[in-house]
Amino acid sequence: MRLSKLLYEYKSGTRVVIKIEPSVQKGMPHKRYHGKVGTVIEKRGRSYVVSVTQGKAVKEIIVRPEHLEHHKS
């Protein structure tokens, strides 16, 4: 895992891809969210609250930055 991935600060409204890093179990989202694109809502401690659309429902999940990647759009 790259150190820069841990140090990157995501701002509110940033689009991110949830990619599970298996070497870090803490703050890991459920496997159903792997590969999903979401929007950062806020920072909560060391983690981020990410809004993800799952079908018709909009879910808010708490994810550590090790499991996030900037979305290139």
C-alpha positions, 0 to 999 in steps of 0.5 A, spaced: 500 500 500 502 506 498 503 511 503 500 517 499 494 513 499 493 514 506 495 522 506 491 524 501 485 529 503 478 528 500 474 534 500 466 534 501 463 533 494 469 529 491 467 523 487 471 516 489 471 509 487 471 504 493 476 499 492 477 494 498 485 493 500 485 486 503 491 488 507 487 493 512 481 490 515 480 496 519 474 501 516 473 496 511 466 496 507 462 490 505 464 487 499 458 489 495 460 496 495 467 494 492 468 498 485 462 502 486 463 510 485 460 514 491 461 522 493 464 524 499 460 527 504 464 529 510 470 527 514 469 523 521 475 522 525 480 518 520 474 516 516 470 518 510 462 518 510 461 516 502 454 516 499 453 510 494 447 509 490 445 502 491 439 501 486 434 506 488 436 507 495 442 511 497 446 509 502 451 512 507 457 508 509 463 510 513 470 508 509 477 509 511 482 512 506 486 506 505 479 503 501 478 509 497 481 511 490 480 518 486 475 517 481 478 519 474 472 523 470 
